[in-house]
Amino acid sequence: MIRRGFLLFLVIAVAGCSSTPDNQKAVQPQVSPAPSTATPAAQDDAKWAVTEGINAPESVYVDTEDGFIFVSNIGGAPDQRDGNGYISKLSTDGKVIAAQWVSGFNAPKGLRSYKGTLWTADLDEVDSIDIASGKVASRVKIDGAKFLNDVACGPDGTVYVSDTVGSRIYAVKNGKASVFAEGDDIEYPNGLLVEGDKLVVAGWGKPEADFTTKVPGRLFTLDLKTKKKTLITPEPFGNTDGIESDGQGGYIVSDYMAGKLMRVGADGKATVVKQLKQGTADIAYVPSQKLVIVPQMSENKIAAYTF
């Protein structure tokens, strides 16, 4: 969820995504290397921070198989087909390898990889990128999608994608999309994470006209086979965005609206571990280093913290 261009986000909550006009050609993503270095963190306790080449970052993903950090940059309004979105490629210590590694997206958000392929959600389609070549391999349009947000990959390669405004979760397999779950019961899902045979879901809560919530979201799981819902946090506790395993049976979660990073224990209790500004979006976490990497959308910054 996005403070930068927040009012524009509300437009799509009401109107949904429109289709691309026939006279508007799709922008072909390009590879554009731009080596740089991480900048020292200023006036906070970040281990490292990057601002150069970062523009409205929504998601950060650490691909341990390839040894890179990927960042989705909206680069403009979160609901517009402007071709300004791009993916950045960083080293694991925060050095920018290519600020616009793959460009020409509209408003890319969640990121996750599976066997050398990086997946991202872009408005109403799910796109795949071959990591080795940096080229877009496929685009799957999802009819009826309102605001595709996070992605997660199952053990069989199925890509799950949340539609926060539509309160749906889609499953994409072999180039085709189907509805995996939908309705108020899945709490307007944002962050997704596959763990074994379960999909962990970070709910935002039903949005009002200004996207605040009378009742915020919870964490819960959906069984990948039966779709049975099991609560992790028994009570609503936040407008949750990113979610990652903490390696200890719990989770690290970001609350976009409150600017909080929280740890949710195996007992379902949430504890605030870091207070930042509003705009803490889809985080990454490295359990071995106790390192959380945070896209701070309102500040056009990626910052890494340990706790």
C-alpha positions as a Python dict, from the first residue, in 0.01 Angstrom:
ca = {
    (1, 'M'): (0, 0, 0),
    (2, 'I'): (118, 339, -94),
    (3, 'R'): (133, 680, 63),
    (4, 'R'): (302, 827, -243),
    (5, 'G'): (11, 889, -475),
    (6, 'F'): (-222, 771, -199),
    (7, 'L'): (-526, 958, -331),
    (8, 'L'): (-472, 798, -670),
    (9, 'F'): (-478, 462, -497),
    (10, 'L'): (-826, 546, -374),
    (11, 'V'): (-944, 609, -728),
    (12, 'I'): (-872, 252, -823),
    (13, 'A'): (-1041, 126, -507),
    (14, 'V'): (-1362, 270, -648),
    (15, 'A'): (-1317, 227, -1022),
    (16, 'G'): (-1085, -71, -1059),
    (17, 'C'): (-827, -104, -1338),
    (18, 'S'): (-927, -13, -1691),
    (19, 'S'): (-800, -207, -1988),
    (20, 'T'): (-527, -71, -2214),
    (21, 'P'): (-670, 126, -2509),
    (22, 'D'): (-630, -41, -2847),
    (23, 'N'): (-417, 247, -2973),
    (24, 'Q'): (-177, 226, -2678),
    (25, 'K'): (111, -13, -2741),
    (26, 'A'): (257, -211, -2454),
    (27, 'V'): (597, -83, -2348),
    (28, 'Q'): (870, -339, -2402),
    (29, 'P'): (1087, -379, -2092),
    (30, 'Q'): (1455, -307, -2150),
    (31, 'V'): (1771, -408, -1968),
    (32, 'S'): (1959, -103, -1840),
    (33, 'P'): (2261, -161, -1613),
    (34, 'A'): (2363, 127, -1387),
    (35, 'P'): (2619, 21, -1126),
    (36, 'S'): (2632, 222, -806),
    (37, 'T'): (2692, 178, -436),
    (38, 'A'): (2483, 180, -123),
    (39, 'T'): (2475, 513, 60),
    (40, 'P'): (2546, 544, 432),
    (41, 'A'): (2230, 562, 640),
    (42, 'A'): (2158, 914, 767),
    (43, 'Q'): (2003, 998, 1103),
    (44, 'D'): (1878, 649, 1177),
    (45, 'D'): (2021, 311, 1268),
    (46, 'A'): (1994, 147, 927),
    (47, 'K'): (2277, -88, 840),
    (48, 'W'): (2264, 48, 486),
    (49, 'A'): (2027, 254, 275),
    (50, 'V'): (1981, 319, -95),
    (51, 'T'): (1806, 614, -257),
    (52, 'E'): (1982, 650, -591),
    (53, 'G'): (1760, 521, -870),
    (54, 'I'): (1481, 429, -627),
    (55, 'N'): (1136, 571, -703),
    (56, 'A'): (829, 467, -502),
    (57, 'P'): (964, 122, -407),
    (58, 'E'): (684, -122, -326),
    (59, 'S'): (847, -462, -282),
    (60, 'V'): (1190, -597, -191),
    (61, 'Y'): (1283, -960, -248),
    (62, 'V'): (1605, -1145, -164),
    (63, 'D'): (1670, -1426, -411),
    (64, 'T'): (1920, -1640, -223),
    (65, 'E'): (1957, -1878, -518),
    (66, 'D'): (2101, -1607, -741),
    (67, 'G'): (2244, -1386, -468),
    (68, 'F'): (2061, -1066, -556),
    (69, 'I'): (1806, -828, -408),
    (70, 'F'): (1527, -719, -642),
    (71, 'V'): (1318, -405, -591),
    (72, 'S'): (993, -314, -767),
    (73, 'N'): (968, 60, -831),
    (74, 'I'): (628, 204, -922),
    (75, 'G'): (793, 518, -1057),
    (76, 'G'): (469, 717, -1063),
    (77, 'A'): (105, 661, -976),
    (78, 'P'): (22, 315, -839),
    (79, 'D'): (-282, 272, -1066),
    (80, 'Q'): (-165, 416, -1398),
    (81, 'R'): (-53, 251, -1723),
    (82, 'D'): (231, 494, -1772),
    (83, 'G'): (521, 260, -1849),
    (84, 'N'): (727, 420, -1570),
    (85, 'G'): (763, 114, -1348),
    (86, 'Y'): (1084, -87, -1329),
    (87, 'I'): (1275, -349, -1133),
    (88, 'S'): (1610, -268, -969),
    (89, 'K'): (1883, -522, -901),
    (90, 'L'): (2105, -490, -591),
    (91, 'S'): (2377, -697, -431),
    (92, 'T'): (2305, -850, -92),
    (93, 'D'): (2502, -572, 79),
    (94, 'G'): (2290, -300, -80),
    (95, 'K'): (2505, -197, -376),
    (96, 'V'): (2304, -105, -685),
    (97, 'I'): (2400, -333, -972),
    (98, 'A'): (2136, -200, -1212),
    (99, 'A'): (1893, 73, -1107),
    (100, 'Q'): (1664, -6, -1401),
    (101, 'W'): (1746, -371, -1451),
    (102, 'V'): (1416, -428, -1633),
    (103, 'S'): (1200, -127, -1721),
    (104, 'G'): (876, -52, -1904),
    (105, 'F'): (630, -182, -1645),
    (106, 'N'): (338, 24, -1523),
    (107, 'A'): (314, -15, -1144),
    (108, 'P'): (495, -338, -1042),
    (109, 'K'): (444, -451, -686),
    (110, 'G'): (503, -792, -520),
    (111, 'L'): (809, -999, -614),
    (112, 'R'): (895, -1367, -572),
    (113, 'S'): (1106, -1616, -767),
    (114, 'Y'): (1079, -1981, -863),
    (115, 'K'): (1355, -2178, -1037),
    (116, 'G'): (1527, -1886, -1205),
    (117, 'T'): (1211, -1690, -1284),
    (118, 'L'): (1113, -1370, -1105),
    (119, 'W'): (740, -1296, -1084),
    (120, 'T'): (575, -960, -1027),
    (121, 'A'): (219, -825, -1015),
    (122, 'D'): (151, -524, -1240),
    (123, 'L'): (-202, -380, -1211),
    (124, 'D'): (-411, -656, -1372),
    (125, 'E'): (-143, -892, -1500),
    (126, 'V'): (124, -1118, -1358),
    (127, 'D'): (458, -1099, -1537),
    (128, 'S'): (757, -1331, -1530),
    (129, 'I'): (1120, -1234, -1589),
    (130, 'D'): (1404, -1470, -1674),
    (131, 'I'): (1662, -1374, -1410),
    (132, 'A'): (1962, -1490, -1615),
    (133, 'S'): (1881, -1271, -1916),
    (134, 'G'): (1674, -997, -1756),
    (135, 'K'): (1403, -1038, -2018),
    (136, 'V'): (1029, -1063, -1971),
    (137, 'A'): (927, -1423, -2039),
    (138, 'S'): (548, -1404, -2005),
    (139, 'R'): (251, -1183, -1923),
    (140, 'V'): (-69, -1327, -1782),
    (141, 'K'): (-367, -1091, -1796),
    (142, 'I'): (-624, -1149, -1520),
    (143, 'D'): (-969, -1039, -1627),
    (144, 'G'): (-1165, -876, -1347),
    (145, 'A'): (-860, -796, -1134),
    (146, 'K'): (-885, -460, -956),
    (147, 'F'): (-549, -410, -786),
    (148, 'L'): (-302, -697, -798),
    (149, 'N'): (-54, -663, -516),
    (150, 'D'): (171, -934, -371),
    (151, 'V'): (284, -1265, -520),
    (152, 'A'): (397, -1596, -369),
    (153, 'C'): (517, -1917, -535),
    (154, 'G'): (402, -2263, -439),
    (155, 'P'): (621, -2576, -442),
    (156, 'D'): (473, -2681, -776),
    (157, 'G'): (538, -2344, -940),
    (158, 'T'): (186, -2207, -895),
    (159, 'V'): (197, -1830, -848),
    (160, 'Y'): (-53, -1688, -599),
    (161, 'V'): (-137, -1319, -630),
    (162, 'S'): (-346, -1099, -402),
    (163, 'D'): (-607, -852, -526),
    (164, 'T'): (-641, -624, -226),
    (165, 'V'): (-925, -408, -356),
    (166, 'G'): (-1119, -704, -496),
    (167, 'S'): (-1057, -920, -185),
    (168, 'R'): (-942, -1211, -399),
    (169, 'I'): (-644, -1438, -433),
    (170, 'Y'): (-570, -1576, -779),
    (171, 'A'): (-365, -1880, -874),
    (172, 'V'): (-161, -1867, -1194),
    (173, 'K'): (-37, -2193, -1345),
    (174, 'N'): (75, -2275, -1699),
    (175, 'G'): (-19, -1930, -1822),
    (176, 'K'): (-376, -1942, -1691),
    (177, 'A'): (-533, -1769, -1392),
    (178, 'S'): (-814, -1888, -1168),
    (179, 'V'): (-970, -1763, -844),
    (180, 'F'): (-816, -1944, -547),
    (181, 'A'): (-1018, -1765, -276),
    (182, 'E'): (-1240, -1459, -252),
    (183, 'G'): (-1482, -1266, -34),
    (184, 'D'): (-1478, -1068, 289),
    (185, 'D'): (-1357, -1374, 478),
    (186, 'I'): (-1006, -1337, 334),
    (187, 'E'): (-990, -983, 474),
    (188, 'Y'): (-880, -790, 162),
    (189, 'P'): (-544, -966, 134),
    (190, 'N'): (-215, -790, 82),
    (191, 'G'): (101, -988, 168),
    (192, 'L'): (133, -1355, 73),
    (193, 'L'): (382, -1626, 168),
    (194, 'V'): (379, -1999, 92),
    (195, 'E'): (496, -2222, 376),
    (196, 'G'): (475, -2593, 303),
    (197, 'D'): (115, -2678, 220),
    (198, 'K'): (-26, -2347, 344),
    (199, 'L'): (-59, -1996, 210),
    (200, 'V'): (9, -1734, 478),
    (201, 'V'): (-202, -1422, 422),
    (202, 'A'): (-158, -1071, 562),
    (203, 'G'): (-498, -902, 558),
    (204, 'W'): (-548, -527, 521),
    (205, 'G'): (-906, -520, 643),
    (206, 'K'): (-1212, -387, 461),
    (207, 'P'): (-1127, -38, 336),
    (208, 'E'): (-1348, 267, 379),
    (209, 'A'): (-1370, 536, 111),
    (210, 'D'): (-1041, 689, 231),
    (211, 'F'): (-884, 342, 263),
    (212, 'T'): (-877, 351, 640),
    (213, 'T'): (-1039, 54, 810),
    (214, 'K'): (-1291, 28, 1090),
    (215, 'V'): (-1151, -318, 1153),
    (216, 'P'): (-791, -383, 1041),
    (217, 'G'): (-654, -711, 915),
    (218, 'R'): (-519, -1029, 1071),
    (219, 'L'): (-269, -1295, 977),
    (220, 'F'): (-406, -1634, 882),
    (221, 'T'): (-333, -1935, 665),
    (222, 'L'): (-527, -2099, 386),
    (223, 'D'): (-465, -2467, 321),
    (224, 'L'): (-346, -2498, -40),
    (225, 'K'): (-568, -2802, -96),
    (226, 'T'): (-876, -2751, 117),
    (227, 'K'): (-855, -2368, 143),
    (228, 'K'): (-944, -2398, 510),
    (229, 'K'): (-873, -2075, 698),
    (230, 'T'): (-678, -2085, 1025),
    (231, 'L'): (-609, -1769, 1223),
    (232, 'I'): (-254, -1684, 1330),
    (233, 'T'): (-344, -1361, 1509),
    (234, 'P'): (-678, -1409, 1683),
    (235, 'E'): (-751, -1035, 1687),
    (236, 'P'): (-723, -771, 1411),
    (237, 'F'): (-399, -577, 1461),
    (238, 'G'): (-294, -377, 1154),
    (239, 'N'): (-311, -278, 790),
    (240, 'T'): (-58, -545, 713),
    (241, 'D'): (151, -540, 397),
    (242, 'G'): (472, -743, 377),
    (243, 'I'): (513, -1076, 554),
    (244, 'E'): (817, -1302, 590),
    (245, 'S'): (909, -1596, 812),
    (246, 'D'): (1138, -1503, 1102),
    (247, 'G'): (1298, -1848, 1098),
    (248, 'Q'): (1171, -1919, 1450),
    (249, 'G'): (814, -2022, 1384),
    (250, 'G'): (687, -1665, 1366),
    (251, 'Y'): (675, -1379, 1118),
    (252, 'I'): (808, -1033, 1047),
    (253, 'V'): (524, -810, 926),
    (254, 'S'): (499, -451, 808),
    (255, 'D'): (203, -221, 877),
    (256, 'Y'): (197, 26, 590),
    (257, 'M'): (-35, 285, 742),
    (258, 'A'): (127, 291, 1087),
    (259, 'G'): (485, 264, 960),
    (260, 'K'): (554, -27, 1192),
    (261, 'L'): (764, -340, 1168),
    (262, 'M'): (627, -615, 1389),
    (263, 'R'): (720, -964, 1495),
    (264, 'V'): (430, -1205, 1529),
    (265, 'G'): (523, -1500, 1747),
    (266, 'A'): (406, -1857, 1716),
    (267, 'D'): (148, -1773, 1983),
    (268, 'G'): (-7, -1506, 1758),
    (269, 'K'): (111, -1215, 1972),
    (270, 'A'): (234, -910, 1778),
    (271, 'T'): (520, -696, 1907),
    (272, 'V'): (644, -374, 1748),
    (273, 'V'): (1017, -400, 1680),
    (274, 'K'): (1071, -86, 1471),
    (275, 'Q'): (880, 238, 1422),
    (276, 'L'): (930, 409, 1086),
    (277, 'K'): (732, 657, 880),
    (278, 'Q'): (410, 564, 703),
    (279, 'G'): (489, 375, 385),
    (280, 'T'): (661, 57, 505),
    (281, 'A'): (560, -171, 221),
    (282, 'D'): (649, -527, 112),
    (283, 'I'): (957, -621, 315),
    (284, 'A'): (1226, -888, 280),
    (285, 'Y'): (1388, -1070, 571),
    (286, 'V'): (1714, -1265, 604),
    (287, 'P'): (1681, -1479, 920),
    (288, 'S'): (2049, -1577, 934),
    (289, 'Q'): (2145, -1209, 966),
    (290, 'K'): (1828, -1097, 1144),
    (291, 'L'): (1814, -839, 868),
    (292, 'V'): (1491, -683, 747),
    (293, 'I'): (1501, -484, 423),
    (294, 'V'): (1230, -223, 401),
    (295, 'P'): (1095, -36, 98),
    (296, 'Q'): (1004, 305, 235),
    (297, 'M'): (773, 435, -35),
    (298, 'S'): (713, 786, 94),
    (299, 'E'): (1089, 845, 114),
    (300, 'N'): (1199, 676, -212),
    (301, 'K'): (1438, 465, -6),
    (302, 'I'): (1538, 107, 64),
    (303, 'A'): (1686, 56, 411),
    (304, 'A'): (1817, -250, 594),
    (305, 'Y'): (1783, -291, 971),
    (306, 'T'): (1889, -557, 1219),
    (307, 'F'): (1705, -645, 1539),
}
